[in-house]
Amino acid sequence: MSYGYDEDTVVDEFSSMAIHSNGPDGGGAKLYVPPHLRNRGTSNDLADSVNDFSQFSRPSRGTGGDNFRGRPFRGSYSNRGSKVGNERQQSDSRWSSFNVNTQSRGGHSTLGSNVPRRSWNAPTEDWTQQLPRNERTEQELFKKASAGINFNQYDNIPVNATGPNFNDSASTISSFTELSLHKIVRDNVELANYERPTPVQKHAIPIIASGRDLMACAQTGSGKTAAFLIPILNNMIKQGPGDSICATINSNRRKQFPVALILAPTRELASQIFDDARKFSYRSLIRPCVLYGGADMRTQLMELSEGCNLLVATPGRLSDVLERGRVGLDHCRYLVLDEADRMLDMGFEPQIRRIVEQDAFPPSGERQTLMFSATFPNEIQILAKDFLSNYIFLTVGRVGSTSENITQTILWVEENAKRDTLIDLLAHSEAGTLTLVFVETRRGANALENYLYSQKFQVASIHGDRTQEDRELALSCFRSGRTPVLVATAVAARGLDIPNVKHVINYDLPSDIEEYVHRIGRTGRVGNLGLATSFFNDKNRNLARGLVELLEEANQDIPPWLKAITGDVRPTSFQRPRNNRR
């Protein structure tokens, strides 16, 4: 398939441009440059900056420069990029202006500003002690405080909780003030602008606070991270470290013994849970740490050696660290499996079982175990039976459903028309709209990023081949609005908590309906409104019936041609939209 521009052409054309940003950092901000286009060798015969952006000089290729009329900026993105310079200089300057170390999650370099280094002079600590305020840390942790939650929509979501010796009506809160929170946690909840609990929080927080095991099925974006972190940290502060610090001292500080362990499927989700743990443990002596693959092991172990009371980890990296003897789970009182269905989909069940079923780990009944999952297949039911004891089963909305807050649109788009349709969608978006575009392959992500970049869109991409620094830089630029378009593979489909994503586009639909639910759940989070657009063609016929069922349940419009497919009636050419440009 021809993409119109080869990579060398893109580099040559953009090496002669100088672009100023209208992003939130002001006019002097540098462009985000895709990793594979950075530091590429280009001609030194570069044109000066020009005022007319529709025409600029192409660098000499040995036969003298010729005039090249660039493509005009499209739609509301016309001011997104701007003046122009050497691509190598632009890349280096842009890259050096962003301190990746301050964003690193592998061994969070800013963690020390949240929690002081442990002195290790005493075998225990008073975790009820509230530390002094740190304005810089406070600004860092709470600058993205939650706001604008659409509770009118949330109040209509059905919630059901069942279990042995459980009275649901007596175990529900309507306000955070009803909880017996320690002052440390209560202050942090207020700093985070949490005023009303979401449905999963209304039910899950009291259950967890009471010490019961929990299996919760909730729509993505329901506020479940806070639902387990708030009661766990509150109980940890009240109960103290127990024998965990003494065990670390006895190991010569070589091995850390966390009191709480949270397992997550991806490094992105682990990073986000870690950030929230730092937020809710602010001004306490509890020290969160994070472990995941793709980051430097040595740096993570150095951070770990400074103390770890709450550990967030992916199963693979935790298994490696356990084998090195750097973490012990003997004193772990809380176990959380977040997005358990995703971990099983990714093949982590053997590692999870090795971690949880090892002799040192307190058995079911002696620890509190919490499982969160968007779906509830047989494999999850078996895992819950093996890991949980006398547990409560909580469902928020229909298991595996989508939110009515998300307006879903299904367009018939042939493969060769996808790029033009995407360009039209982006061009007609409001300025600054954060748009997440999903593709199926890493190669497809690079190709689409190249194409959008050549069309003057500020775009970034993340996928499994990106380095951790590149992934974090791309996510940071997307969150800030500097690059309002993010192309992603399924690695970003689960767990990413990016506020204000207004539009999710399935450029390539996934192979199963569950993945579709998780993808579009990146918008319409915590009750806010969102838009999801999916490109459908003959390759996706297996999804038709599932899509129709989801659309009907969420009261969405269903295209007649999609209904025809579910009735095993193959759409004729006149039934298919010839192109679905807007």
C-alpha positions as CSV (number, residue, x, y, z in Angstrom):
1,M,0.0,0.0,0.0
2,S,1.3,3.4,-0.9
3,Y,1.3,6.0,1.8
4,G,2.0,9.0,-0.4
5,Y,5.2,10.0,1.4
6,D,8.2,7.8,2.1
7,E,10.2,8.5,5.3
8,D,13.1,10.2,3.6
9,T,10.8,12.6,1.8
10,V,9.1,13.4,5.1
11,V,12.4,14.1,6.8
12,D,13.6,16.3,3.9
13,E,10.5,18.4,3.8
14,F,10.4,18.9,7.5
15,S,14.1,19.6,7.8
16,S,13.5,22.8,6.0
17,M,10.6,23.9,8.2
18,A,10.6,25.9,11.5
19,I,7.6,25.4,13.6
20,H,6.4,27.4,16.5
21,S,3.9,25.9,18.9
22,N,0.6,27.3,20.1
23,G,0.6,24.7,22.9
24,P,0.1,25.5,26.6
25,D,3.8,26.3,27.0
26,G,3.5,29.3,24.8
27,G,4.9,30.4,21.5
28,G,8.5,29.2,22.2
29,A,7.7,25.6,22.8
30,K,9.3,23.1,20.5
31,L,7.6,20.5,18.5
32,Y,7.4,16.9,19.5
33,V,9.4,14.9,16.9
34,P,8.7,11.2,16.5
35,P,11.6,9.1,17.8
36,H,12.4,7.5,14.4
37,L,12.7,10.9,12.8
38,R,15.1,12.4,15.4
39,N,18.7,13.1,14.6
40,R,18.4,12.0,11.0
41,G,21.1,13.2,8.7
42,T,19.8,16.0,6.4
43,S,21.1,18.5,3.9
44,N,23.0,21.5,5.4
45,D,21.6,23.8,2.6
46,L,18.5,24.8,4.5
47,A,16.1,27.6,3.7
48,D,15.5,30.4,6.2
49,S,12.3,30.7,8.0
50,V,9.4,32.0,5.9
51,N,6.2,33.8,6.7
52,D,4.0,32.1,4.1
53,F,3.5,28.6,5.5
54,S,1.8,27.4,2.3
55,Q,5.1,27.7,0.4
56,F,8.6,27.0,1.6
57,S,12.0,26.1,0.0
58,R,13.1,22.6,-0.2
59,P,16.7,21.9,0.7
60,S,19.1,21.4,-2.2
61,R,19.6,17.8,-3.2
62,G,22.6,18.5,-5.4
63,T,20.9,20.0,-8.4
64,G,19.9,23.3,-6.9
65,G,16.9,24.1,-4.7
66,D,13.5,24.1,-6.2
67,N,10.3,25.6,-4.8
68,F,8.0,23.2,-3.1
69,R,4.4,24.1,-2.3
70,G,3.6,22.5,0.9
71,R,0.2,21.1,1.8
72,P,-1.9,23.6,3.6
73,F,-2.6,23.1,7.3
74,R,-5.9,21.4,7.8
75,G,-9.0,22.5,9.7
76,S,-8.6,23.6,13.3
77,Y,-5.1,22.2,13.5
78,S,-3.8,24.9,11.2
79,N,-2.1,26.8,14.0
80,R,-0.7,23.7,15.7
81,G,2.6,23.7,14.1
82,S,4.3,26.7,12.8
83,K,7.6,28.2,11.8
84,V,10.4,26.1,10.7
85,G,14.1,25.2,11.1
86,N,16.6,22.4,10.8
87,E,15.0,19.1,11.8
88,R,18.1,18.0,13.6
89,Q,18.3,21.2,15.6
90,Q,14.6,21.1,16.3
91,S,14.8,17.5,17.4
92,D,17.8,18.0,19.7
93,S,16.5,21.2,21.2
94,R,13.0,19.8,21.7
95,W,14.4,16.6,23.3
96,S,16.8,18.4,25.6
97,S,14.1,20.8,26.8
98,F,12.2,17.9,28.3
99,N,13.8,16.4,31.4
100,V,12.9,12.7,31.0
101,N,14.3,11.9,34.4
102,T,11.7,14.0,36.1
103,Q,9.0,11.8,34.5
104,S,10.6,8.5,35.0
105,R,8.6,5.9,36.7
106,G,11.1,3.1,36.7
107,G,12.8,4.5,39.8
108,H,10.8,7.6,40.4
109,S,13.5,10.3,40.9
110,T,11.0,12.7,42.5
111,L,9.9,10.2,45.1
112,G,12.2,11.7,47.7
113,S,10.3,14.9,47.6
114,N,7.2,13.0,48.8
115,V,8.7,10.7,51.4
116,P,11.9,11.3,53.4
117,R,14.6,8.7,53.2
118,R,14.2,6.2,56.0
119,S,16.8,6.3,58.8
120,W,16.5,2.6,59.7
121,N,17.4,3.5,63.3
122,A,14.2,1.9,64.8
123,P,12.5,-1.4,64.1
124,T,9.1,0.3,63.7
125,E,7.6,3.6,62.8
126,D,4.5,5.6,63.8
127,W,2.6,5.8,60.5
128,T,0.0,8.1,62.1
129,Q,2.5,10.9,62.1
130,Q,1.7,13.6,59.5
131,L,4.7,15.1,57.8
132,P,5.0,18.9,57.0
133,R,3.6,20.2,53.8
134,N,5.8,20.5,50.7
135,E,4.3,23.0,48.3
136,R,6.3,21.8,45.3
137,T,5.3,18.2,45.8
138,E,1.7,19.2,46.5
139,Q,1.6,21.0,43.2
140,E,3.1,18.1,41.4
141,L,0.8,15.5,42.9
142,F,-2.5,17.4,42.8
143,K,-2.2,19.7,39.8
144,K,-4.5,17.3,37.8
145,A,-7.1,17.1,40.5
146,S,-10.4,15.5,39.3
147,A,-13.1,17.9,38.2
148,G,-16.2,17.9,36.0
149,I,-17.5,14.4,36.9
150,N,-20.9,13.8,35.4
151,F,-22.7,12.4,38.5
152,N,-26.1,12.8,37.0
153,Q,-25.2,10.0,34.6
154,Y,-23.5,8.0,37.3
155,D,-26.5,8.0,39.6
156,N,-28.5,5.9,37.1
157,I,-25.9,3.1,36.9
158,P,-27.1,-0.1,38.4
159,V,-24.9,-1.5,41.3
160,N,-25.2,-5.0,42.8
161,A,-23.2,-6.4,45.7
162,T,-23.7,-10.0,47.0
163,G,-21.9,-12.2,49.4
164,P,-22.1,-14.3,52.6
165,N,-23.1,-12.4,55.7
166,F,-23.3,-9.1,53.8
167,N,-25.9,-6.3,54.1
168,D,-25.5,-4.1,51.0
169,S,-27.8,-1.3,52.3
170,A,-25.7,-1.0,55.5
171,S,-22.4,-0.9,53.5
172,T,-22.8,2.1,51.2
173,I,-21.6,5.6,51.5
174,S,-22.9,8.8,49.7
175,S,-20.0,11.1,50.8
176,F,-16.4,10.7,51.8
177,T,-17.2,12.5,55.0
178,E,-19.1,9.3,56.1
179,L,-15.8,7.4,56.2
180,S,-13.6,7.1,59.2
181,L,-10.6,8.4,57.4
182,H,-7.3,9.3,59.2
183,K,-6.5,13.0,58.8
184,I,-3.6,12.3,56.4
185,V,-5.9,10.5,54.0
186,R,-8.8,12.8,54.5
187,D,-6.6,15.8,53.7
188,N,-5.3,14.2,50.5
189,V,-8.9,13.3,49.4
190,E,-9.8,17.0,49.7
191,L,-6.6,18.1,47.9
192,A,-7.6,15.7,45.0
193,N,-11.0,17.5,44.9
194,Y,-12.9,14.3,45.6
195,E,-16.3,15.5,46.7
196,R,-18.7,12.7,45.8
197,P,-17.8,9.0,45.5
198,T,-18.4,7.2,42.2
199,P,-20.7,4.1,42.3
200,V,-17.8,1.7,42.6
201,Q,-16.3,3.8,45.4
202,K,-19.6,4.1,47.3
203,H,-19.8,0.3,47.6
204,A,-16.2,-0.9,47.4
205,I,-14.5,1.5,50.0
206,P,-16.7,0.4,52.9
207,I,-16.3,-3.2,52.0
208,I,-12.5,-3.0,51.8
209,A,-12.4,-0.8,54.9
210,S,-14.2,-3.6,56.8
211,G,-11.5,-6.1,55.8
212,R,-13.6,-8.3,53.5
213,D,-12.2,-9.7,50.2
214,L,-13.7,-8.3,47.1
215,M,-14.3,-9.3,43.5
216,A,-15.4,-6.1,41.6
217,C,-16.5,-5.9,38.0
218,A,-16.8,-2.3,36.8
219,Q,-16.7,-0.3,33.6
220,T,-13.3,1.2,32.8
221,G,-12.9,4.7,34.0
222,S,-15.1,4.1,37.1
223,G,-12.7,5.4,39.7
224,K,-11.7,2.0,41.0
225,T,-8.0,2.9,41.7
226,A,-9.1,5.3,44.4
227,A,-11.7,2.8,45.5
228,F,-8.9,0.4,46.7
229,L,-6.1,2.8,47.5
230,I,-8.0,5.0,49.9
231,P,-9.1,2.3,52.3
232,I,-5.9,0.3,52.0
233,L,-3.7,3.3,52.8
234,N,-6.1,4.4,55.6
235,N,-5.9,1.0,57.2
236,M,-2.1,0.9,56.8
237,I,-1.7,4.2,58.5
238,K,-3.9,3.1,61.4
239,Q,-2.3,-0.4,61.8
240,G,1.3,0.6,61.2
241,P,4.1,-1.4,59.6
242,G,3.9,-4.4,61.9
243,D,7.1,-6.5,61.6
244,S,7.9,-5.5,58.0
245,I,10.5,-2.8,58.9
246,C,12.2,-5.1,61.4
247,A,12.4,-7.8,58.8
248,T,14.1,-5.4,56.4
249,I,16.6,-4.4,59.1
250,N,17.3,-8.1,59.8
251,S,18.1,-8.6,56.1
252,N,20.7,-5.8,56.2
253,R,18.2,-3.7,54.2
254,R,18.9,-5.9,51.2
255,K,15.3,-7.1,51.1
256,Q,12.1,-5.0,51.3
257,F,8.9,-6.4,52.8
258,P,5.9,-4.4,51.5
259,V,2.7,-4.4,53.5
260,A,0.6,-4.0,50.3
261,L,1.1,-5.5,46.8
262,I,-0.7,-4.3,43.7
263,L,-0.3,-6.2,40.5
264,A,-1.1,-4.6,37.2
265,P,-0.8,-5.9,33.6
266,T,1.1,-3.0,32.0
267,R,3.8,-0.5,32.9
268,E,1.4,2.4,32.0
269,L,-1.2,1.2,34.4
270,A,1.4,0.4,37.1
271,S,2.8,4.0,36.7
272,Q,-0.7,5.5,37.1
273,I,-1.5,3.5,40.2
274,F,1.9,4.4,41.6
275,D,1.2,8.1,41.0
276,D,-2.2,7.8,42.8
277,A,-0.5,6.0,45.7
278,R,1.9,8.9,46.0
279,K,-1.0,11.2,46.0
280,F,-3.1,9.5,48.7
281,S,0.0,8.8,50.9
282,Y,1.3,12.3,50.7
283,R,2.6,13.6,54.1
284,S,2.7,10.1,55.5
285,L,5.7,7.8,56.2
286,I,4.4,5.2,53.8
287,R,6.7,4.9,50.9
288,P,5.2,3.5,47.6
289,C,7.5,2.0,44.9
290,V,6.9,0.7,41.4
291,L,8.5,-2.1,39.4
292,Y,7.9,-2.9,35.7
293,G,9.8,-4.1,32.7
294,G,11.3,-1.8,30.1
295,A,13.0,0.4,32.7
296,D,16.5,0.1,34.2
297,M,16.5,-2.7,36.8
298,R,19.4,-1.1,38.7
299,T,17.6,2.2,39.1
300,Q,14.5,0.4,40.3
301,L,16.5,-1.6,42.8
302,M,18.2,1.5,44.2
303,E,14.8,3.2,44.7
304,L,13.5,-0.1,46.3
305,S,16.5,-0.1,48.8
306,E,15.4,3.2,50.2
307,G,12.2,1.6,51.6
308,C,9.0,0.1,50.2
309,N,5.8,-0.2,52.1
310,L,3.4,-0.3,49.2
311,L,4.6,-2.0,46.0
312,V,3.0,-1.6,42.5
313,A,4.4,-4.1,40.0
314,T,3.8,-6.0,36.8
315,P,4.0,-9.8,37.3
316,G,7.0,-10.3,35.1
317,R,9.3,-7.7,36.7
318,L,8.2,-8.7,40.2
319,S,9.1,-12.3,39.5
320,D,12.6,-11.2,38.5
321,V,13.0,-9.1,41.6
322,L,11.7,-11.9,43.8
323,E,14.3,-14.3,42.3
324,R,17.0,-11.8,43.1
325,G,15.9,-11.9,46.7
326,R,15.2,-8.2,46.9
327,V,11.6,-8.3,47.9
328,G,9.9,-10.6,50.4
329,L,6.1,-11.0,50.7
330,D,6.1,-12.5,54.2
331,H,4.4,-9.5,55.8
332,C,2.1,-8.6,52.9
333,R,-1.4,-7.9,54.3
334,Y,-3.1,-6.5,51.2
335,L,-3.1,-8.0,47.7
336,V,-4.7,-6.3,44.7
337,L,-5.1,-7.7,41.2
338,D,-6.1,-4.8,39.0
339,E,-7.4,-5.5,35.5
340,A,-7.1,-9.2,36.3
341,D,-8.8,-10.2,33.0
342,R,-6.1,-8.3,31.1
343,M,-3.3,-10.0,33.0
344,L,-4.8,-13.4,32.1
345,D,-5.2,-12.3,28.5
346,M,-1.5,-11.4,28.4
347,G,-0.5,-14.9,29.8
348,F,0.5,-13.8,33.3
349,E,-1.5,-16.4,35.2
350,P,1.5,-18.7,35.8
351,Q,3.6,-15.8,37.2
352,I,0.7,-14.6,39.3
353,R,0.2,-18.0,40.8
354,R,3.9,-18.4,41.5
355,I,3.9,-15.0,43.3
356,V,0.7,-15.6,45.3
357,E,1.1,-19.3,46.1
358,Q,4.7,-19.1,47.3
359,D,5.2,-20.4,50.9
360,A,6.2,-17.0,52.3
361,F,3.0,-15.2,51.1
362,P,0.3,-15.1,53.8
363,P,-2.5,-17.5,52.6
364,S,-6.0,-16.6,51.7
365,G,-7.9,-15.7,54.8
366,E,-4.8,-14.2,56.5
367,R,-4.5,-11.5,53.9
368,Q,-7.1,-9.2,52.3
369,T,-7.4,-9.9,48.6
370,L,-9.1,-7.6,46.0
371,M,-9.7,-8.3,42.4
372,F,-10.9,-5.8,39.8
373,S,-11.9,-6.8,36.3
374,A,-13.9,-5.3,33.5
375,T,-15.1,-8.8,32.4
376,F,-15.8,-12.0,34.3
377,P,-14.9,-15.0,32.2
378,N,-14.5,-18.5,33.6
379,E,-10.8,-18.0,34.1
380,I,-11.4,-15.0,36.4
381,Q,-14.0,-17.0,38.3
382,I,-11.5,-19.8,38.9
383,L,-8.8,-17.3,40.0
384,A,-11.3,-15.6,42.4
385,K,-12.2,-19.0,43.9
386,D,-8.5,-19.8,44.4
387,F,-7.3,-16.4,45.8
388,L,-10.3,-14.9,47.6
389,S,-11.9,-16.0,50.8
390,N,-15.5,-15.4,51.8
391,Y,-15.6,-12.6,49.3
392,I,-18.2,-10.0,48.2
393,F,-19.0,-9.9,44.5
394,L,-19.6,-6.3,43.2
395,T,-20.9,-5.3,39.8
396,V,-21.3,-1.7,38.6
397,G,-23.3,-1.6,35.4
398,R,-23.4,-4.6,33.1
399,V,-20.2,-6.6,33.1
400,G,-18.4,-5.9,29.9
401,S,-20.7,-3.1,28.9
402,T,-20.0,0.4,27.5
403,S,-21.0,3.7,29.0
404,E,-23.9,5.8,27.7
405,N,-21.6,8.8,28.2
406,I,-19.8,7.7,25.1
407,T,-21.3,8.5,21.7
408,Q,-20.4,5.6,19.5
409,T,-20.2,6.0,15.7
410,I,-19.5,3.1,13.3
411,L,-18.4,4.1,9.8
412,W,-18.0,1.8,6.8
413,V,-14.5,2.7,5.6
414,E,-12.5,0.7,3.1
415,E,-8.8,0.1,3.9
416,N,-7.6,2.5,1.2
417,A,-9.9,5.3,2.5
418,K,-8.9,5.2,6.1
419,R,-6.3,7.9,6.0
420,D,-8.5,10.4,4.2
421,T,-11.4,9.7,6.6
422,L,-9.1,10.1,9.6
423,I,-7.7,13.4,8.3
424,D,-11.2,14.7,7.8
425,L,-12.2,13.7,11.4
426,L,-9.2,15.4,12.9
427,A,-9.5,18.5,10.7
428,H,-13.1,19.0,11.9
429,S,-12.3,18.5,15.6
430,E,-12.2,21.5,17.9
431,A,-8.8,23.0,18.6
432,G,-7.0,21.2,21.4
433,T,-9.2,18.1,21.3
434,L,-7.3,15.2,22.7
435,T,-7.7,12.3,20.2
436,L,-6.5,8.7,20.8
437,V,-6.2,6.7,17.6
438,F,-5.9,2.9,17.9
439,V,-4.1,0.7,15.3
440,E,-3.4,-3.0,15.4
441,T,0.4,-3.2,14.7
442,R,3.6,-1.4,15.7
443,R,4.5,-0.9,12.1
444,G,1.1,0.6,11.4
445,A,1.5,3.0,14.3
446,N,4.8,4.3,12.9
447,A,3.4,4.6,9.4
448,L,0.3,6.5,10.6
449,E,2.3,8.8,12.8
450,N,4.6,9.6,9.9
451,Y,1.7,10.4,7.7
452,L,-0.1,12.6,10.2
453,Y,3.2,14.3,10.9
454,S,3.6,15.0,7.2
455,Q,0.1,16.5,7.2
456,K,1.2,19.1,9.8
457,F,-0.6,17.4,12.7
458,Q,1.1,17.4,16.1
459,V,1.1,13.7,16.8
460,A,2.9,11.1,18.9
461,S,2.8,7.4,19.1
462,I,3.3,4.6,21.7
463,H,3.8,0.9,21.2
464,G,5.9,-2.0,22.5
465,D,9.0,-1.1,20.5
466,R,9.3,2.4,22.0
467,T,11.8,2.9,24.8
468,Q,10.3,3.7,28.2
469,E,11.6,7.3,27.9
470,D,10.0,7.8,24.5
471,R,6.7,6.3,25.8
472,E,6.7,8.6,28.8
473,L,7.6,11.7,26.7
474,A,4.8,10.9,24.2
475,L,2.3,10.5,27.0
476,S,3.4,13.6,28.7
477,C,3.1,15.7,25.5
478,F,-0.3,14.2,24.9
479,R,-1.6,14.9,28.4
480,S,-0.4,18.5,28.2
481,G,-2.0,19.0,24.8
482,R,1.3,19.7,23.1
483,T,0.6,16.8,20.8
484,P,-3.2,16.4,20.8
485,V,-3.2,13.3,18.7
486,L,-1.8,10.0,20.0
487,V,-1.5,6.9,17.9
488,A,-1.4,3.7,20.0
489,T,-1.4,0.0,19.8
490,A,-3.2,-2.2,22.3
491,V,-0.4,-1.6,24.8
492,A,-2.3,1.7,25.7
493,A,-5.8,0.3,25.5
494,R,-6.0,-0.7,29.1
495,G,-5.5,1.3,32.2
496,L,-4.3,4.6,30.8
497,D,-5.9,7.3,32.8
498,I,-5.6,10.4,30.7
499,P,-8.0,13.2,31.7
500,N,-10.0,15.0,29.0
501,V,-9.6,12.5,26.1
502,K,-12.6,13.6,24.0
503,H,-12.3,11.3,21.0
504,V,-11.2,7.7,20.6
505,I,-10.8,6.5,17.0
506,N,-10.5,2.8,16.1
507,Y,-8.5,3.2,12.9
508,D,-8.2,-0.6,13.1
509,L,-10.9,-2.4,15.0
510,P,-9.7,-5.1,17.4
511,S,-10.4,-8.8,16.9
512,D,-12.8,-9.2,19.8
513,I,-15.6,-7.1,21.4
514,E,-14.0,-7.0,24.9
515,E,-11.0,-5.2,23.5
516,Y,-13.3,-2.7,21.8
517,V,-15.0,-2.0,25.1
518,H,-11.6,-1.4,26.8
519,R,-10.4,0.9,24.0
520,I,-13.4,3.2,23.8
521,G,-13.3,3.4,27.6
522,R,-10.3,5.7,27.3
523,T,-12.9,8.5,26.8
524,G,-16.1,9.2,28.7
525,R,-14.2,8.5,32.0
526,V,-15.7,9.1,35.4
527,G,-19.0,10.2,34.0
528,N,-17.7,12.8,31.5
529,L,-18.9,12.8,27.9
530,G,-16.8,11.3,25.1
531,L,-16.9,10.3,21.4
532,A,-15.8,7.0,19.9
533,T,-15.5,6.5,16.1
534,S,-14.7,3.1,14.5
535,F,-13.7,2.3,11.0
536,F,-15.5,-0.9,9.9
537,N,-15.2,-3.0,6.7
538,D,-15.3,-6.6,5.5
539,K,-12.3,-7.5,7.8
540,N,-14.4,-6.8,10.9
541,R,-17.6,-8.8,10.1
542,N,-17.0,-11.0,13.1
543,L,-17.6,-8.0,15.4
544,A,-20.9,-7.0,13.9
545,R,-23.2,-8.9,16.2
546,G,-21.3,-7.8,19.4
547,L,-21.3,-4.2,18.2
548,V,-25.0,-4.2,17.6
549,E,-25.7,-5.6,21.1
550,L,-23.4,-3.0,22.7
551,L,-24.9,-0.1,20.7
552,E,-28.5,-1.2,21.6
553,E,-27.7,-1.5,25.3
554,A,-26.1,2.0,25.3
555,N,-29.0,3.5,23.4
556,Q,-26.8,4.4,20.4
557,D,-27.7,4.8,16.7
558,I,-27.1,1.6,14.7
559,P,-26.3,1.9,11.0
560,P,-28.7,-0.2,8.9
561,W,-25.8,-1.8,7.0
562,L,-24.5,-3.1,10.4
563,K,-27.8,-4.6,11.3
564,A,-27.9,-6.2,7.8
565,I,-24.6,-7.9,8.5
566,T,-25.8,-9.4,11.8
567,G,-28.7,-10.9,9.8
568,D,-26.2,-12.7,7.6
569,V,-27.2,-10.4,4.8
570,R,-24.1,-9.2,3.0
571,P,-24.4,-5.5,2.3
572,T,-24.4,-4.6,-1.4
573,S,-22.3,-1.8,-2.8
574,F,-25.3,0.6,-2.8
575,Q,-25.9,-0.2,0.9
576,R,-22.4,0.8,1.9
577,P,-21.5,4.4,2.3
578,R,-19.0,5.2,-0.5
579,N,-16.9,7.3,1.9
580,N,-17.7,8.6,5.3
581,R,-16.0,11.9,5.3
582,R,-17.3,14.6,7.5
